[in-house]
């Protein structure tokens, strides 16, 4: 958990500092969106190819390589000699690839130390550490001027510190097993809301974490207020996933998804209309809290809905496909949102998020009419997952080959 907290805090600080630096440098918002989107492209590549690196050199050495590269890249952002946008795009791709590898290693290690009885508690502690570290890292932007290299140095130091608990570990290295194949067509046939929702989750999450702080500064918030705005969204994700999960286990998951997103769409649509006239900061924070909860719940809800419709032997393959769709959405989201913001101004950021949520909610409602819901005893239990980098499913008890679900499936 110590390694997780360190690199997540450092990486989340970097995710706030970079767009603020680009804003200060006068980068067009569309260019900022493209640079930030490159991170999710790297995340997708890391999810697809990072496993090969881990299998080839082992978990400990792979973690050291990924952490060292991430720390070096974090320092490289501070130097004007490589501050060309094309160089930053390349750095962001490598950054995302390394974070994918770090996350996969941490989660597979925790999975090795967990049994079916304890895996849920371990996942809970992991989620708590992940979200709190992410929120904490974003607030560190208040320590000094964004224009100075100090924040890059701090972020790099935090990432390097993640090496300490890993280098001292005595844990055996996990075995990354293979799984049954599953193509996109079959996955869509099993659960259209699940696979489409994974892409929608990527669009919403990717665009927000890439451009949320840009939006905040462009509507007049200070750096400290923008950081608090971002942290509030993260904490909303931590606070709301569990109550939303309880509802998803009791009622049709598709209904929970559609109602949640309809509420978000209406809230953000109204906010987009009044943001130009000024809005009390506490009102913005309260909306951010709710938005964070709904946004962070969407991907795990889609995973749960998909798993409900599949045999257990396909769970690992399905999680990989869903991650791929999520990463594509997260790469495209900042590109679309930044283009709209460059043309129509900052309020269009809310409109983009609202429109995506509304269209998907309508799609899910149509699917509800076309296909009956599953009985409660035929569903898997909802499991919360981190939304900013849902790389590895290693801690999810549902994909364990010896796990027996609520309906007795093995």
N, C-alpha and C positions, 0 to 999 in steps of 0.2 A: 504493500500500500504506500510505503514511503517513496518508492521510485515513481509510482503513478502520480502522487501528489506533486512531486517536484517537476516532472516534465509537463504535466498538464498545466500547472501554474505558469511555467515559463512560456509554453506555447500559446496560452490564452492571452498573456501579456503581449506577446508578439502580434497576435491577431488584432489587437486594438491599436498598437503603436504604428503599424505599417500603414493602415488607411489614414490615420491622422497625419503621418509624415507626408503622404501623398497629397492630402488636402492642403497642408502648409506649403508644399512645393508647387501648388497650382495645377496638379494633374487634372485633366477632365475626368468626370465621374465615370464615364464609359471605360476609360483606360484603367482607373482604379478597380472597377468591376472585373475587367479582364485579368488583371494581375492577381486579384484575390481568388478568382475562379480557378486559376492554375493550381492552387493548393488542393482543390478537390479532384482535379485530374490526377495529381500525384497520389492522392489518397486511393483513388480507384486502381491505379497501377500497382500500388503497394499491396492492396487487397488481392490482386491477381498474381503478382510476381514475388511479393515479399517472402512468401512461404519457401520459395526455392533457396533464397539466401539463408534462411534459418536452418533448413534441412542440410545445407551444404557445410556450414561452419559451426552449427550449434547455437543454442539459445543465448548463452552468456556472451560469446564473441559477437554474435549478431546484434545483441542489445548494445554492446559497446560501440560497434560500428555505426549503428543508427543514431545513437545519442551523440557521438562525437561529430558526425556529419551535421546533425541538427544544430548543435552548439556552434560549430564553425560557420554554418550558413547564417545563423542569427547575428553573429558578429559582422559578417560580410555585408549585411544590409546597411550598416552604419557608414560604410566607406563610399565617398562620392565617386570614386573611380569606377565603381561597378553599379552605380545607381541608375543606369539606363534601364528603361522599362523592359526591354527584351531580356536583360540579365536578371531582373527581378522575377520575371515569369519563369525562367529556368530555375531560379532558386526556390520559388514557391512550389514547383513540381517536385523537386528533390525533397523539400521540406515535408510535403504531404506524403510522399513515399516512405520516408523515415518514420513519421508518426504512425503510419499504418503498421509498420513493422514493430515499433515499440509497443503499441497497443496489443497486437496479436501475441507478443511474447509474454507480456504481463498477464493477460487473461488466460493463456494456456497454462502458465505456471500456477495461477490461483486455482484453475480447474483441477490440476494434478493433486493439489493439497486438499481438495474438497471431496466429500462423499455426497451421495444423493440426499442425505439428511441435512448436511450443512451447506450445500451449494447455494441454497436460497439466501441464507444469512450472509454468506461470503459475497454474493452478488449485491446484497443490500448495502454492505459496508463499502464495497467497491463503488457503487453508485454514489453513495454519500461522499466518499473521498473525491470522486471525479468532479461532481458538481460544485462542491465547496471549493476545491482547488481552482476550478475554472473561474468561479466568481471572484475568489481572492486574487488570482493573477490579473484580472481585468482592473481591479481597484489599484494595483501597484502603479498604474500609469500616473497617479497623482503625486508620486514621490519627487518628480523633477520635470523639467521642461522637455516636451516631446521632441524638440529639435536637437537636443543633445544626444550623444551616443550612450549615455548612462543606462537608459532603459533597455537597450539592446544587450549591454553588458550584463545587466541583472537577469534578463531572460536567459541568456546563454549560461550564466552561472547556475541557475535553477535546473536547467536541462542537464548540465554536467553533474550536478549533485544527485541526479537520479541514478547515476552509475554506482554510487556508494553501496546502497543496500543490495544491488544486484551482484556486484563484485564480491560481496561478503557472503552470499547465499550458499547454503549447502544442499539446496534442493536438487533432486535429480531432474534431468531435462525431459520435458514432456514428449510424448509420441504423437505426432500429427498424423492421424489416420486418414485414409481416403474414404470417400463416400460414394453412394450411387449417383449416377449421372441424371440430370434433369434439364431438359431444354426449356427455353422461354415460352414456346407455344404450349407445352403441356402445363407449365406453371400458370399461364394465363387462363387456360381452360379450367384449372382447379379453382383459382381465386382471382377473377378480374379486379375486384377492389384491392386485393393485397398487392398485386404487382404494379397497378397504376398508382396506388397510394404510396408505394416506396419511392416512385419517381416524383410524386407531388411533395412528399416529405423532403426530398433532396432539394427541389426547387425553393421551398419555403425556408428550410434551415440554411442552405447554402447562401441564399441571397441575404438573409438576415445577418448571419455572422460575418459575411464579407462586407456588407454595406450599412449595417445598423448604426455603427458609430459615425459614419459619414452623414447619414440622415440626421442623426441627433445634433451634430455640429451645424448642419445647414439650416436647421430650424431655430438656431440661436442658443443651443445649450453650450455651457462651458465644457472643458475637458473633463472636469470632475463630475459634472452632471451627466455627461455622455457615458462615462464609465459606470456610474451608478445605474443608469438606464439599462446598459448591457448586463450588468450583474443581476439586476432585478429579473430580467428575462430568464437568466440561467437558474436563479433560485426558484422561479415559478415552475421551471421544468422539474426541479427536485421535489417541490411541494405537491404538485398536482398529479404526477404520474401514478402515485399509489391510489388516491381516491378514484381517478378515472379508471384505473385498472379494476377496482372493485365493481364499478358499474359495468365494465366490459365483461366481467365474469358472470354477472347476474342477468344481463340483457343481451340482445343481439348486438354483437360488436359493431356491425355496420350502422346500426341506429346510433350508437354512441359516437362513432366517427362522424357521421353526417351532422348530428345535432351540435357537436362540439365545433366543427368547422363552420357551420352556419352562424353560430354565435360569434366566432372569431371574425368571419367575413363582415357581418353587420357592424360589429364594434370597430374594426379597422376602417371600414368604409365610411362610417360617421366621423371617425377621427381624421380621415384624410380631408373631409370637407371643412373641418373647423380648425385644422392645425395652422392654417395661414393667418387666422384671426387671433391666434394666441391661445394657449391652454395652460391652466395651472399645472405645475410640475408634478404634484402629487396625483393628479388625475392621470397624467401620462404614465406614471410609475404603476398605478393600479391596473391600467390596461396592459402594461408590459408584463406584469405578473401573470395575468390571465392568458395573455398570448403565449408566454413562455411555457405554461403548463400544457396548453393545447398543442403547440408546436412540437414539444418534446414527447408527447404521448402518441403522435401520429405514426411514427415508424414502428414502435413496438406493437401498436394496435394492428398494423398491417401484417406484421410478422405472425401475431397470434391468429389473425383471421386466415392467413395462408396455411399455417400449420394445422388448423382445424380441418382443412379440406384434403390433407395429404396423409399417406402412410408414414410412419415414423422413420423408415429407412431413407426417406428422401429429405429429411429435415436439414441436414448439413448442406446438401446440394442446393436446396431451396434458399437457405440463408445466404449462400454465396451469390446466387442469382439476384436476390432482393438487394443485396449490397451493391452489386454492379449497377442495377437500375437506379438506386438511391444516389450513387456517385455521379452517374450521368446527369441526373436532375440537379445535383448540387453544383456541378460544373456549369450547367446552362443557366441556372437561376441568377447568379450575379451578372451574367452577360445581359440577360433580358431586363433585369431590374435597373441596372446602371444605364442602359440605353434609354429606358423610359424616363429616368431621373434627369438625364442630360437634355431631354427634349421638353418635358413637362414640369420639371422642378421636383423638389423633395417630397411633396405630397403624393406623387405618383408611386413612390415606394410602398406606401400603405395600400394604394389602389391595386398594385401588382399582387401583393400578398393576399389581399381581400378577394380579388378576382380568381386567383388560383384555388383558394380555399372554397369559394362558392361553386366553381365549376366541378370540382371533385366531389363536393357534398351532393350536388345534383346527380352526378354519375352514380354515386353509391345508393342514393334513394331509388334510382331507376333499377339498379341491380336487386334491391330488396324486393321490388315488385315482381321481378322475373324469377327469383330463386328463393325458396323458403329458408328460414334460419335453421341452424342445427340445434338439437336439444342441448340443454346445459350439460348433461352427463356425457355428451359426445365432444365437448370442447376441451382444449388444453388450457391450463391455467395461464393467465396473463403474466408476462415477465417483463419488468421495466428494463430498458436498454439505453445507454448513453446516445444522444442524438447527434452530437457534434462529430463523433468519429466512431460509428458503430462497426468497427472492423472485424472483430473476432466474436464468434458466438460461443467461445469455449466455456464461459461460465453459465450459459443457459442450460438449466437442468433438462430441458425438453430434448436436447440433441444427444444426451448421454445414452449409449446403447443399452445400459442396464436400468434406465429410468422407467418406472411404471407410472403412466399418467392417470388422470382422474377417471378415465374410462377403462383403465386396465390395459391399454395398449402398451406394448413393449417394442 
